[in-house]
């Protein structure tokens, strides 16, 4: 009688590993052996990894699986007596008389006497802020579990399912991500998977709801007398922004409707630019003279302390 397949060994984790460790190991191995990365050579390993994760990611399935492994070890111990090494794991449901329904439920998400749908896996996709602004389409490969039409789980030598009664097959989808999707949002891909969105940090903007926050560098002379500066938004052509006269450091300029779209609507947030003053470069001797003259004309020297905003 063949032993149960060691799913802990497949995922390269300890038998006492917590759910977070198991999930982390699964994502690491799934990325490594995904058919898009490893090609045809990694397909079987990819299927095996998904099979192991299906069994260990759900606490109920994992408890049933651990119980079957212990039952097998005890039976082997009674059969062979002391002094024998533990065998490797390569199981078939038919090896466990009386546990057939447990194995069926192990891969259909149910408990004793119940049958539910297979647990929906969660995939992670990382988007740029530009993709959030415009929306995008991502390619997703998920494993669909189907009943084995060859042996229906009755033949452990079945070349298709090995007697499990179900087979996992990769299927590719083009998933449309709507504009304005939130960081951490989870999108349902039909009945096949959940897609969790992670938005990568942006070098120029920070998101605040539907608004975009940025820092606008303005030369001191422009801030003093006012003027127009060219600003590059998140997407699209540059726009001209008017700097009002006597603009102080830290003033926030609001560009209406130039933020992110609100998901599912045509409403857009704003672009909020905090002014940061800087001196002209290069700063020459004539500039020094002009600023000295300006300094002598004003008695204000500053020195007040204010709480940071």
Secondary structure, 3 states (H helix, E strand, C coil): CCCCCCHHHHCCCCCCCCHHHHHHHHHHHHHHHCHHHHHHHHHHHHHHHHHHHHHHCCHHHHHHHHHHHHHHHHHHHHHHCCCCCCCCCCCCHHHCCCCHHHHHHHCCCCCCCCCCCCCCEEEEEEECHHHHHHCEEEEEEEEEEEECCCCCCCCCCCCCCCCCCEEEEEEEEEEEECCCCCCCCEEEECCCEEEEEEECCCCCCEEECCEEEEEEEEEHHHHHHCEEEEECCCCCCCEEEEECCCCCCCCEEEECCCCCECCCCCCECCEEEEEEEECCCCCCHHHHHHHHHHHHHCCCCCCCCCCCC
